[in-house]
Amino acid sequence: MKKIPDNVKKEIKDLVRELNSHCYRYYVLDSPVITDEDYDRRYRHLKELEERCKYVMPDSPTRRVGAPPLDKFEKVKHREPMLSLDNAFSRDEVKEFDRRVKRFLKTEEDVAYTVEPKYDGLAIELTYRKGVFYRASTRGDGYEGEDVTANIRTVRAVPLKIAGAEVPDEIDIRGEVYMDINEFEQLNKERLKHNEPAFANPRNAAAGAIRQLDSSVTASRKLFLACYGIGAVSGMSFNSQMEFIKWLESARFPVPAIVRLAKGIDKAVSVIDEIEEKRADFPFETDGAVIKVNEFRLQELLGVKTREPRWATAFKFAAHRGTTKIKDIIAGVGRTGTITPVAMLEPVSIGGVTVSRSTLHNWDEIRRKDIRIGDTVVVERAGDVIPHVIEVLKGKRTGREKPFPPPEKCPVCGSAVEREEGEVAFQCIGLNCAAQVQERIMHFVSRGAMDIEGLGEKNVELLYSKGLIKHFVDIYSLKKQDLLELPRFAERSAQNLIEAIEKSKKTTLARFLFSLGIIHVGEYAAKLLARNFKKLEDLYKVGPERIEDIKQMGEKTAASISKFFNDPRNLKTLRSLDLEISNPDFKGMARQRLPFDGLTFVITGTLPRPRKEIRELIEGVGGHVSGSISKSADYLVVGEDAGSKLKKAKSLGVNTVSYGELLKLAGR
């Protein structure tokens, strides 16, 4: 390897130190001393030197760029559990927390507490070995989280190397990754501009960024960090929370905006009041304040309950509210076709966040609250909740307010909509609906449907984001060359996917009907349709009564199937597909009655054959298999070590049969 000149190596080290210092001033101290352009110029120069010399320092800012996409997040066990906090909702409950602490410690003296804002972000653990950033993981269930190292490395507030302080052999530092309010509002503006759904709140935006399999997406979002807790540590010790916070500051870690030491609960409550008073001025979301016993020795004596420490509690602030006017109501379509009414509001600042949209949940809620376009309303925004209308100020009505009726057609694609009996949601039934295209594609290619191996969620997202597929029909237009131009695809993987797509063109009618994602049509209903219709075209413009003639097809399912096959847009899409669809299941409506026509079976215990085979046997002679026992079941198929289903079947008077008896009933 060619030796790097000393002067070049020094220049690289100086640039790394300088750029990290500027990052610290910008993301931690919020006091930059150079412009973004100056930073970018020096960053590019560093990158050029590194690439030319093949020399990259472990804490170089160039290591923060996105890494290749992951297949999945690996699991990480926390060396010390990441516990959640008990909540207090009043000052009296905070004082009761203090009384419990004193009772447990058997003391009457004032206890020293630390008080800090409760950041509304994503809890994270950062592990450093010999002062170098090693790994980052999410809280998960408190004992095991997910490895998000590649994503956290892109967060510029996270030090890649501990500097300016004593360095432990290994330390786990806990904190909160968050998005500030201005960045959140800017991100939502961009998403709405590109017809993408807005994030409900900064916490969801931060969590969504950290849980991206592609870390380049994380890198594109401006995230911040506040460190406030310690996990396992070796090679160093701390006596108190305040001592640890001081060490974090000296080691250039960002800490909460306010951390106060308060002797006695009354002073702690005063700090809570101070934080609540400043709440609207913080550039980040906070939904409360955290109170901790300061001394680690006392924390250890107090210990933990099942999942919460006895030495800390979180005081939760009341939800923010504001009054504004509904300018309009629009209907939004989710990825599964559910249509949700959304109020477009005159912008109002609620708790430091400008709110201009609010979910109205569903049309039953609109009717119950009598919400109309033009109404003056009270809007509430709590930490984890999308802003929502809690009250209509009917005294402010002028008579010009307009009701907003339920949709008759999908607002995105114009297809028919359906509302299930007893349900509140309206759903679009359109095959071509842009709002639910990725979900439909994922279902279309799944194993029980067209079974296209190689088109998993990540590849569907990739192909969709590159504009290569906008509908499942587009899958059959993909070319090998299209794939080779994308990341994640090489010669072999591209060829395998093209072959899998070609293979899927020869399918059965049952599989194809299931792949269409018709509401209420699962694999069993698709098989029933295939047994009773000779070819796909026979279902075009079918009436509901024709479907109801099929045993075990209910009224709701029949109506859904009929509506789907009477929608002109759906029929146009189906006619555009050039597939070879065979139907070995066709029996014809006038077929001879099958042994299990109209009968429902439930299976329990260990049987001589796999359950899948027994299910196929029952369905092959007209029966239906249910997962739960009820009065509507005709038979319980009982194997060895039968469980509670056998007892329940006897109490309900349901017939029981062995595997051998089942075969005889089926005529096998």
C-alpha positions as CSV (number, residue, x, y, z in Angstrom):
1,M,0.0,0.0,0.0
2,K,1.3,3.4,-0.9
3,K,2.4,5.5,2.1
4,I,0.3,8.5,2.8
5,P,2.4,11.7,3.1
6,D,2.4,13.0,6.7
7,N,1.2,16.5,5.6
8,V,-1.9,14.9,3.8
9,K,-2.7,12.7,6.8
10,K,-2.5,15.7,9.1
11,E,-4.8,17.7,6.7
12,I,-7.3,14.8,6.9
13,K,-7.2,14.7,10.7
14,D,-7.5,18.5,11.0
15,L,-10.5,18.5,8.6
16,V,-12.2,15.7,10.6
17,R,-11.6,17.5,13.9
18,E,-12.8,20.8,12.4
19,L,-15.9,19.4,10.7
20,N,-16.9,17.5,13.8
21,S,-16.5,20.7,15.8
22,H,-18.8,22.5,13.4
23,C,-21.4,19.7,13.7
24,Y,-21.3,19.9,17.4
25,R,-21.8,23.7,17.3
26,Y,-24.7,23.4,14.8
27,Y,-26.6,20.3,16.2
28,V,-25.8,20.5,19.9
29,L,-25.0,24.1,20.8
30,D,-27.2,25.6,18.1
31,S,-24.6,28.3,17.4
32,P,-22.9,27.7,14.0
33,V,-19.9,29.8,13.2
34,I,-19.7,29.0,9.4
35,T,-22.2,28.9,6.6
36,D,-23.6,25.7,5.2
37,E,-21.8,26.4,2.0
38,D,-18.4,26.6,3.8
39,Y,-19.1,23.4,5.6
40,D,-20.1,21.6,2.4
41,R,-16.9,22.9,0.6
42,R,-14.7,21.5,3.4
43,Y,-16.6,18.3,3.5
44,R,-16.1,17.7,-0.2
45,H,-12.4,18.4,0.1
46,L,-12.2,15.9,3.0
47,K,-14.0,13.3,0.9
48,E,-11.7,13.8,-2.1
49,L,-8.6,13.3,0.1
50,E,-10.0,10.2,1.7
51,E,-10.9,8.6,-1.6
52,R,-7.5,9.5,-3.1
53,C,-5.5,8.2,-0.1
54,K,-7.9,5.4,0.9
55,Y,-7.6,6.6,4.5
56,V,-10.8,7.2,6.5
57,M,-10.7,8.0,10.3
58,P,-13.3,6.2,12.4
59,D,-15.0,9.5,13.4
60,S,-14.9,11.0,9.9
61,P,-18.2,12.8,9.1
62,T,-18.1,11.0,5.7
63,R,-19.0,7.8,7.5
64,R,-22.5,9.3,8.1
65,V,-23.7,8.8,4.6
66,G,-26.3,6.1,4.0
67,A,-25.2,2.5,3.8
68,P,-26.6,-0.1,1.4
69,P,-30.2,-1.1,2.2
70,L,-30.7,-3.8,4.9
71,D,-32.8,-6.9,4.4
72,K,-34.1,-6.6,8.0
73,F,-33.1,-5.3,11.4
74,E,-31.1,-7.7,13.6
75,K,-32.1,-8.1,17.3
76,V,-29.9,-6.7,20.1
77,K,-30.1,-7.6,23.8
78,H,-29.6,-4.7,26.1
79,R,-27.0,-5.3,28.8
80,E,-29.2,-3.4,31.2
81,P,-33.0,-3.2,30.6
82,M,-34.4,0.0,29.1
83,L,-37.3,0.5,31.3
84,S,-40.4,2.7,30.8
85,L,-41.6,5.3,33.3
86,D,-44.6,5.5,35.5
87,N,-46.8,8.5,34.8
88,A,-48.1,11.2,37.1
89,F,-50.9,13.5,35.8
90,S,-51.1,16.0,38.6
91,R,-48.9,17.8,41.1
92,D,-50.5,15.7,43.9
93,E,-49.4,12.5,42.1
94,V,-45.9,13.9,41.9
95,K,-45.9,14.5,45.6
96,E,-47.2,11.0,46.2
97,F,-44.2,9.7,44.2
98,D,-42.0,11.6,46.6
99,R,-43.8,10.1,49.6
100,R,-43.3,6.5,48.2
101,V,-39.6,7.2,47.6
102,K,-39.2,8.4,51.2
103,R,-41.1,5.4,52.6
104,F,-39.0,3.0,50.7
105,L,-35.7,4.7,51.8
106,K,-37.1,5.1,55.3
107,T,-36.2,8.8,55.5
108,E,-37.9,12.0,56.4
109,E,-35.2,14.2,54.8
110,D,-35.7,15.9,51.4
111,V,-34.5,13.8,48.5
112,A,-32.4,15.4,45.7
113,Y,-34.1,15.0,42.3
114,T,-33.1,16.0,38.8
115,V,-35.9,17.4,36.5
116,E,-35.7,17.6,32.7
117,P,-38.2,17.9,29.8
118,K,-39.6,14.6,28.5
119,Y,-38.7,14.5,24.8
120,D,-41.4,13.1,22.5
121,G,-39.1,11.0,20.2
122,L,-37.7,7.6,19.8
123,A,-35.8,6.0,22.7
124,I,-32.3,4.8,21.6
125,E,-29.2,3.2,23.2
126,L,-25.7,4.2,21.9
127,T,-22.9,1.8,22.7
128,Y,-19.2,3.0,22.6
129,R,-16.2,0.8,22.9
130,K,-12.9,2.5,23.8
131,G,-14.5,5.8,23.0
132,V,-15.6,4.8,19.4
133,F,-19.2,4.5,18.4
134,Y,-20.0,0.8,18.1
135,R,-23.7,0.2,17.9
136,A,-27.2,1.8,18.2
137,S,-30.4,-0.1,19.2
138,T,-34.0,0.8,19.8
139,R,-35.8,0.2,23.1
140,G,-37.9,-2.7,21.7
141,D,-39.6,-4.5,24.6
142,G,-37.0,-3.1,27.1
143,Y,-34.9,-6.2,27.0
144,E,-34.3,-6.7,23.3
145,G,-34.3,-4.0,20.6
146,E,-33.4,-3.7,17.0
147,D,-29.9,-2.8,15.6
148,V,-30.2,0.6,13.9
149,T,-26.5,1.4,13.8
150,A,-26.4,2.3,10.1
151,N,-29.3,4.8,10.5
152,I,-28.1,6.4,13.7
153,R,-24.6,6.9,12.2
154,T,-26.3,9.4,9.8
155,V,-27.6,11.5,12.7
156,R,-25.0,14.3,12.9
157,A,-25.7,15.0,16.6
158,V,-24.4,11.6,17.5
159,P,-20.6,11.7,18.2
160,L,-18.7,9.0,16.3
161,K,-15.9,9.3,18.9
162,I,-15.9,10.4,22.5
163,A,-13.7,13.5,22.8
164,G,-12.8,16.0,25.5
165,A,-13.5,13.7,28.5
166,E,-12.4,10.6,30.3
167,V,-13.2,7.6,28.1
168,P,-14.7,4.4,29.7
169,D,-13.8,0.9,28.2
170,E,-17.5,0.5,27.2
171,I,-20.6,2.5,27.9
172,D,-24.3,2.4,26.9
173,I,-25.8,5.9,26.7
174,R,-29.6,6.3,26.5
175,G,-31.3,9.2,24.8
176,E,-34.1,10.3,22.5
177,V,-33.8,10.8,18.8
178,Y,-36.3,13.5,17.7
179,M,-37.2,15.9,14.9
180,D,-37.6,19.5,15.7
181,I,-40.9,21.2,15.0
182,N,-39.7,23.4,12.1
183,E,-38.1,20.5,10.3
184,F,-41.2,18.4,10.9
185,E,-43.5,21.1,9.3
186,Q,-41.1,21.5,6.3
187,L,-41.0,17.7,5.8
188,N,-44.8,17.5,5.8
189,K,-45.1,20.3,3.3
190,E,-42.8,18.4,0.9
191,R,-44.7,15.1,1.4
192,L,-48.0,16.8,0.7
193,K,-46.5,18.5,-2.4
194,H,-45.6,15.0,-3.7
195,N,-49.1,13.5,-2.8
196,E,-47.6,11.5,0.1
197,P,-49.4,11.2,3.5
198,A,-48.3,13.7,6.1
199,F,-46.8,12.4,9.4
200,A,-49.1,12.8,12.4
201,N,-46.4,14.3,14.6
202,P,-42.6,14.8,14.9
203,R,-42.3,11.6,16.9
204,N,-43.8,9.5,14.1
205,A,-41.5,11.2,11.6
206,A,-38.4,10.5,13.7
207,A,-39.4,6.9,14.4
208,G,-40.2,6.4,10.7
209,A,-36.8,7.7,9.7
210,I,-34.9,5.5,12.2
211,R,-36.7,2.4,11.2
212,Q,-35.9,2.7,7.4
213,L,-34.2,-0.3,5.9
214,D,-32.5,2.2,3.6
215,S,-30.3,4.5,5.7
216,S,-30.0,7.0,2.9
217,V,-33.6,7.9,3.7
218,T,-32.6,8.5,7.3
219,A,-29.7,10.7,6.2
220,S,-32.0,12.8,4.2
221,R,-34.0,13.9,7.3
222,K,-32.6,16.3,9.9
223,L,-32.7,14.5,13.2
224,F,-31.5,15.6,16.6
225,L,-30.5,13.8,19.9
226,A,-30.9,14.4,23.6
227,C,-29.0,12.1,25.9
228,Y,-30.2,11.6,29.5
229,G,-29.5,8.1,30.8
230,I,-26.9,5.5,31.4
231,G,-27.0,1.7,30.9
232,A,-24.1,-0.6,31.4
233,V,-20.7,0.9,31.9
234,S,-17.2,-0.5,32.5
235,G,-13.9,1.1,33.2
236,M,-15.4,4.2,34.8
237,S,-18.1,5.0,37.4
238,F,-20.5,7.9,38.2
239,N,-22.1,8.8,41.5
240,S,-25.2,10.7,40.4
241,Q,-27.4,11.7,37.5
242,M,-26.0,15.3,37.5
243,E,-22.4,14.0,37.5
244,F,-23.3,11.8,34.4
245,I,-25.0,14.8,32.7
246,K,-21.9,16.9,33.3
247,W,-19.7,14.2,31.8
248,L,-22.0,13.9,28.7
249,E,-21.6,17.7,28.2
250,S,-17.8,17.5,28.5
251,A,-17.8,14.5,26.0
252,R,-19.8,16.7,23.5
253,F,-23.1,14.7,23.7
254,P,-26.3,16.8,23.5
255,V,-28.3,16.8,26.7
256,P,-31.8,18.0,27.5
257,A,-32.4,21.7,27.1
258,I,-33.1,22.0,30.9
259,V,-31.6,19.8,33.6
260,R,-32.1,21.1,37.1
261,L,-31.0,19.7,40.5
262,A,-33.8,20.2,43.0
263,K,-33.5,19.4,46.7
264,G,-37.0,18.3,47.8
265,I,-40.2,17.7,45.9
266,D,-41.5,21.3,46.2
267,K,-38.4,22.6,44.3
268,A,-38.8,19.8,41.8
269,V,-42.4,20.9,41.2
270,S,-41.2,24.4,40.6
271,V,-38.9,23.1,37.9
272,I,-41.8,21.3,36.3
273,D,-43.7,24.6,36.3
274,E,-40.7,26.3,34.6
275,I,-40.6,23.6,31.9
276,E,-44.3,23.8,31.3
277,E,-44.1,27.6,31.0
278,K,-41.4,27.3,28.4
279,R,-43.0,24.4,26.6
280,A,-44.3,26.4,23.7
281,D,-40.9,28.0,23.1
282,F,-39.0,24.8,22.8
283,P,-38.0,23.9,19.2
284,F,-38.9,20.2,20.0
285,E,-42.1,18.4,21.1
286,T,-42.3,17.7,24.8
287,D,-45.3,16.1,26.5
288,G,-44.1,16.3,30.1
289,A,-41.2,16.4,32.6
290,V,-39.1,13.6,34.0
291,I,-38.2,13.5,37.7
292,K,-35.3,11.2,38.8
293,V,-33.7,10.5,42.2
294,N,-30.2,12.1,41.7
295,E,-27.9,9.7,43.6
296,F,-27.2,6.4,41.8
297,R,-26.7,4.7,45.2
298,L,-30.3,5.6,46.2
299,Q,-31.6,4.5,42.7
300,E,-30.0,1.1,43.3
301,L,-31.7,0.8,46.8
302,L,-35.1,1.8,45.3
303,G,-34.8,-0.7,42.5
304,V,-37.5,-1.4,39.9
305,K,-41.1,-2.7,39.8
306,T,-42.1,-5.0,37.0
307,R,-41.2,-2.6,34.1
308,E,-40.7,0.8,35.7
309,P,-38.0,2.1,38.1
310,R,-39.2,3.2,41.5
311,W,-36.7,6.1,41.4
312,A,-38.3,8.0,38.5
313,T,-41.6,9.2,37.2
314,A,-42.9,11.2,34.3
315,F,-45.2,14.1,34.8
316,K,-47.5,14.4,31.8
317,F,-48.7,17.8,30.6
318,A,-52.3,18.4,29.5
319,A,-53.0,18.2,25.8
320,H,-52.7,21.3,23.7
321,R,-55.9,22.9,22.4
322,G,-56.8,25.6,20.0
323,T,-59.8,27.2,18.3
324,T,-60.0,27.5,14.5
325,K,-62.3,27.2,11.5
326,I,-62.9,24.3,9.1
327,K,-62.2,25.6,5.6
328,D,-63.0,22.4,3.8
329,I,-63.3,18.6,4.4
330,I,-61.6,16.2,2.0
331,A,-61.7,12.4,1.8
332,G,-58.3,10.7,2.0
333,V,-57.6,7.1,0.9
334,G,-55.3,4.9,2.9
335,R,-53.0,2.1,1.6
336,T,-55.7,-0.5,2.2
337,G,-58.5,1.5,0.6
338,T,-60.1,2.9,3.7
339,I,-61.5,6.3,3.1
340,T,-61.0,8.8,6.0
341,P,-62.5,12.4,6.2
342,V,-59.9,15.0,6.9
343,A,-60.6,18.6,8.0
344,M,-58.6,21.4,6.3
345,L,-58.3,24.1,8.9
346,E,-57.4,27.7,9.0
347,P,-53.8,27.4,10.4
348,V,-53.6,27.7,14.1
349,S,-50.6,27.4,16.5
350,I,-51.3,24.7,19.1
351,G,-48.5,24.1,21.5
352,G,-45.9,25.6,19.2
353,V,-46.9,23.5,16.1
354,T,-48.9,25.0,13.3
355,V,-51.9,22.8,12.7
356,S,-53.8,23.0,9.4
357,R,-55.3,19.5,9.1
358,S,-57.2,17.3,11.5
359,T,-58.6,13.8,11.2
360,L,-62.3,13.4,11.5
361,H,-62.0,9.6,11.8
362,N,-65.1,8.5,10.0
363,W,-68.6,9.6,8.9
364,D,-70.3,8.3,12.0
365,E,-68.0,10.7,14.0
366,I,-69.0,13.6,11.7
367,R,-72.7,12.8,12.2
368,R,-72.3,12.3,16.0
369,K,-70.5,15.7,16.4
370,D,-72.5,17.4,13.6
371,I,-69.3,18.7,12.0
372,R,-69.8,20.9,8.9
373,I,-67.6,22.8,6.5
374,G,-67.3,26.3,7.9
375,D,-67.7,25.4,11.5
376,T,-65.6,26.9,14.3
377,V,-64.1,24.0,16.2
378,V,-61.9,23.2,19.2
379,V,-58.9,21.1,18.1
380,E,-56.7,19.1,20.4
381,R,-53.1,17.9,19.8
382,A,-51.7,15.4,22.3
383,G,-48.2,14.0,22.0
384,D,-49.0,10.7,20.3
385,V,-52.3,11.7,18.8
386,I,-53.1,13.1,15.4
387,P,-54.7,16.5,15.9
388,H,-58.5,15.9,16.1
389,V,-61.7,18.0,16.5
390,I,-63.1,17.5,20.0
391,E,-65.9,20.1,19.9
392,V,-68.0,22.2,17.5
393,L,-68.8,25.7,18.7
394,K,-72.4,25.7,17.4
395,G,-73.1,29.1,18.9
396,K,-70.7,30.6,16.3
397,R,-72.7,29.2,13.3
398,T,-73.9,31.6,10.7
399,G,-76.2,29.3,8.7
400,R,-73.7,29.0,5.8
401,E,-72.0,25.9,7.1
402,K,-72.3,22.8,4.8
403,P,-72.6,19.1,5.7
404,F,-70.1,16.7,4.2
405,P,-71.9,13.5,3.1
406,P,-70.2,10.1,2.8
407,P,-68.5,9.3,-0.5
408,E,-70.3,7.5,-3.3
409,K,-67.1,7.0,-5.3
410,C,-63.4,6.8,-4.4
411,P,-62.0,10.4,-4.4
412,V,-58.7,9.1,-5.8
413,C,-59.7,6.7,-8.6
414,G,-63.5,7.2,-9.0
415,S,-64.3,3.5,-8.3
416,A,-67.2,2.3,-6.3
417,V,-67.0,2.3,-2.5
418,E,-68.3,-0.2,0.0
419,R,-69.2,0.0,3.6
420,E,-69.6,-3.3,5.5
421,E,-72.7,-3.8,7.6
422,G,-71.9,-2.9,11.2
423,E,-68.6,-1.2,10.2
424,V,-67.8,2.5,10.2
425,A,-65.3,2.6,7.4
426,F,-65.9,3.2,3.7
427,Q,-63.5,1.3,1.4
428,C,-62.5,1.8,-2.3
429,I,-62.9,-1.4,-4.3
430,G,-60.9,-0.2,-7.3
431,L,-58.0,-2.3,-8.7
432,N,-56.4,0.9,-10.1
433,C,-56.5,3.1,-7.0
434,A,-53.1,4.9,-6.8
435,A,-53.5,5.3,-3.0
436,Q,-53.4,1.6,-2.4
437,V,-51.2,0.4,-5.2
438,Q,-48.2,-0.9,-3.2
439,E,-50.5,-2.9,-0.9
440,R,-52.3,-4.4,-3.8
441,I,-49.1,-5.3,-5.6
442,M,-47.8,-7.0,-2.4
443,H,-50.9,-9.1,-2.1
444,F,-51.0,-9.9,-5.9
445,V,-47.4,-11.4,-5.8
446,S,-47.8,-13.2,-2.4
447,R,-47.4,-17.0,-2.0
448,G,-51.1,-17.9,-1.9
449,A,-51.8,-15.7,-4.9
450,M,-49.5,-15.3,-8.0
451,D,-46.5,-16.5,-6.0
452,I,-43.8,-14.4,-7.7
453,E,-40.6,-15.2,-5.8
454,G,-38.2,-12.3,-5.6
455,L,-40.9,-9.6,-5.3
456,G,-40.8,-9.1,-1.6
457,E,-41.7,-5.8,0.1
458,K,-38.3,-4.2,-0.3
459,N,-38.2,-4.9,-4.1
460,V,-41.8,-3.8,-4.6
461,E,-40.9,-0.5,-2.8
462,L,-37.8,-0.1,-4.9
463,L,-39.6,-0.8,-8.3
464,Y,-42.4,1.5,-7.3
465,S,-40.1,4.3,-6.2
466,K,-38.3,4.1,-9.5
467,G,-41.5,4.3,-11.5
468,L,-41.1,0.9,-13.0
469,I,-44.4,-0.5,-11.5
470,K,-47.4,1.7,-10.7
471,H,-49.9,-1.2,-10.8
472,F,-49.6,-5.0,-10.6
473,V,-50.3,-5.1,-14.4
474,D,-46.9,-3.4,-14.9
475,I,-45.1,-6.4,-13.4
476,Y,-45.6,-8.2,-16.7
477,S,-43.9,-5.4,-18.7
478,L,-40.6,-5.5,-16.6
479,K,-37.5,-6.2,-18.6
480,K,-34.2,-7.7,-17.3
481,Q,-32.4,-4.5,-18.4
482,D,-34.8,-2.4,-16.2
483,L,-33.7,-4.5,-13.2
484,L,-30.0,-4.4,-13.9
485,E,-30.0,-0.6,-13.6
486,L,-31.2,-0.8,-10.0
487,P,-29.4,-1.3,-6.7
488,R,-30.0,-4.8,-5.2
489,F,-30.1,-6.5,-8.6
490,A,-27.3,-8.4,-10.3
491,E,-27.3,-10.7,-13.4
492,R,-28.6,-13.8,-11.5
493,S,-31.2,-12.0,-9.3
494,A,-32.6,-10.1,-12.3
495,Q,-32.9,-13.2,-14.4
496,N,-34.5,-15.2,-11.5
497,L,-37.2,-12.5,-11.1
498,I,-38.0,-12.3,-14.8
499,E,-38.3,-16.1,-14.9
500,A,-40.6,-16.1,-11.8
501,I,-42.8,-13.5,-13.4
502,E,-43.0,-15.5,-16.6
503,K,-43.8,-18.7,-14.6
504,S,-46.7,-16.8,-12.8
505,K,-48.5,-16.2,-16.1
506,K,-49.7,-19.8,-16.0
507,T,-51.9,-19.9,-12.9
508,T,-55.2,-21.3,-11.7
509,L,-58.5,-19.3,-11.5
510,A,-58.6,-19.8,-7.7
511,R,-55.1,-18.2,-7.2
512,F,-55.9,-15.4,-9.6
513,L,-59.2,-14.5,-7.9
514,F,-57.5,-14.5,-4.6
515,S,-54.7,-12.3,-5.9
516,L,-57.1,-9.5,-6.8
517,G,-57.7,-8.6,-3.2
518,I,-61.5,-8.5,-3.5
519,I,-63.1,-7.5,-0.1
520,H,-64.2,-10.7,1.8
521,V,-62.6,-13.0,-0.8
522,G,-59.9,-15.1,0.9
523,E,-58.4,-18.3,-0.4
524,Y,-61.4,-20.4,0.5
525,A,-64.0,-18.1,-1.2
526,A,-61.7,-17.9,-4.3
527,K,-61.8,-21.7,-4.5
528,L,-65.6,-21.7,-4.2
529,L,-65.8,-19.3,-7.1
530,A,-63.4,-21.4,-9.1
531,R,-65.6,-24.5,-8.5
532,N,-68.6,-22.7,-9.8
533,F,-67.4,-20.6,-12.8
534,K,-65.8,-22.1,-15.9
535,K,-63.6,-19.1,-16.7
536,L,-62.8,-15.6,-15.4
537,E,-65.0,-13.9,-18.1
538,D,-68.1,-15.7,-16.7
539,L,-67.8,-13.5,-13.6
540,Y,-67.9,-10.2,-15.5
541,K,-71.0,-8.2,-14.6
542,V,-72.2,-11.1,-12.4
543,G,-75.2,-10.4,-10.2
544,P,-75.1,-11.0,-6.4
545,E,-77.9,-13.5,-6.5
546,R,-75.8,-15.7,-8.8
547,I,-73.0,-15.8,-6.2
548,E,-75.5,-16.4,-3.3
549,D,-76.6,-19.6,-5.1
550,I,-73.2,-21.0,-4.1
551,K,-73.3,-22.9,-0.8
552,Q,-71.4,-21.0,2.0
553,M,-71.3,-17.7,0.1
554,G,-72.9,-15.1,2.3
555,E,-74.8,-12.1,1.3
556,K,-72.0,-9.6,2.1
557,T,-69.4,-11.6,0.2
558,A,-71.8,-12.0,-2.8
559,A,-72.5,-8.2,-2.8
560,S,-68.7,-7.5,-2.7
561,I,-67.9,-9.9,-5.5
562,S,-70.7,-8.5,-7.7
563,K,-69.7,-4.9,-7.1
564,F,-66.1,-5.7,-8.0
565,F,-67.0,-7.4,-11.3
566,N,-69.4,-4.7,-12.3
567,D,-66.9,-1.9,-11.9
568,P,-65.9,-0.8,-15.5
569,R,-62.4,0.2,-14.4
570,N,-61.8,-3.2,-12.9
571,L,-63.0,-5.0,-16.0
572,K,-60.8,-2.9,-18.2
573,T,-57.7,-3.8,-16.1
574,L,-58.6,-7.6,-16.1
575,R,-59.0,-7.5,-19.9
576,S,-55.6,-6.0,-20.3
577,L,-53.8,-8.9,-18.6
578,D,-52.4,-11.5,-20.9
579,L,-52.3,-14.6,-18.6
580,E,-53.0,-18.3,-19.1
581,I,-55.6,-19.0,-16.4
582,S,-56.8,-22.6,-16.1
583,N,-59.6,-23.8,-14.0
584,P,-59.3,-27.4,-12.9
585,D,-61.7,-26.7,-10.0
586,F,-64.7,-26.0,-12.3
587,K,-67.7,-28.2,-11.5
588,G,-70.6,-26.2,-12.9
589,M,-73.7,-25.1,-11.0
590,A,-75.6,-28.3,-12.0
591,R,-72.9,-30.5,-10.6
592,Q,-73.7,-33.5,-8.4
593,R,-73.9,-32.7,-4.7
594,L,-70.6,-33.2,-2.8
595,P,-70.5,-35.1,0.5
596,F,-69.6,-32.1,2.6
597,D,-71.7,-29.4,0.8
598,G,-72.8,-26.8,3.4
599,L,-70.9,-28.4,6.3
600,T,-68.4,-26.7,8.5
601,F,-65.5,-28.5,10.2
602,V,-63.1,-27.6,13.0
603,I,-59.8,-29.5,13.5
604,T,-58.1,-30.1,16.9
605,G,-55.3,-32.3,18.2
606,T,-52.5,-34.2,16.5
607,L,-53.6,-36.0,13.4
608,P,-52.0,-38.6,11.1
609,R,-51.7,-36.1,8.2
610,P,-50.7,-32.4,8.2
611,R,-53.6,-30.0,8.8
612,K,-53.1,-28.4,5.4
613,E,-53.8,-31.8,3.7
614,I,-56.9,-32.4,5.9
615,R,-58.2,-28.9,5.1
616,E,-57.7,-29.5,1.4
617,L,-59.5,-32.9,1.7
618,I,-62.5,-31.3,3.4
619,E,-62.7,-28.3,1.0
620,G,-62.2,-30.7,-2.0
621,V,-65.5,-32.3,-1.3
622,G,-67.4,-29.1,-0.6
623,G,-66.8,-28.5,3.1
624,H,-65.5,-25.4,4.9
625,V,-62.8,-25.4,7.7
626,S,-63.2,-22.9,10.6
627,G,-60.5,-22.1,13.1
628,S,-62.9,-21.8,16.1
629,I,-65.6,-23.9,17.6
630,S,-69.2,-22.6,17.8
631,K,-72.8,-23.7,17.4
632,S,-72.5,-23.2,13.6
633,A,-69.9,-26.0,13.3
634,D,-71.1,-29.4,12.1
635,Y,-68.1,-31.5,13.0
636,L,-65.0,-31.4,15.2
637,V,-62.2,-33.6,13.7
638,V,-60.4,-34.9,16.8
639,G,-56.8,-36.0,17.0
640,E,-54.5,-37.0,19.9
641,D,-54.0,-34.5,22.7
642,A,-57.2,-32.6,21.8
643,G,-57.4,-29.4,23.7
644,S,-60.2,-27.1,25.0
645,K,-62.0,-27.3,21.6
646,L,-63.2,-30.9,22.4
647,K,-64.6,-29.8,25.7
648,K,-66.4,-26.9,24.1
649,A,-67.7,-29.0,21.2
650,K,-69.3,-31.5,23.7
651,S,-70.9,-28.6,25.6
652,L,-72.4,-27.2,22.4
653,G,-73.5,-30.6,21.1
654,V,-71.2,-30.5,18.1
655,N,-70.5,-33.9,16.5
656,T,-67.0,-35.3,16.8
657,V,-65.2,-37.6,14.3
658,S,-61.8,-39.2,14.1
659,Y,-59.5,-38.9,11.1
660,G,-60.6,-42.4,9.9
661,E,-64.3,-41.5,10.3
662,L,-63.7,-38.3,8.4
663,L,-62.3,-40.3,5.5
664,K,-65.4,-42.5,5.4
665,L,-67.7,-39.5,5.4
666,A,-65.8,-38.1,2.5
667,G,-66.1,-41.3,0.6
668,R,-62.4,-42.0,0.6
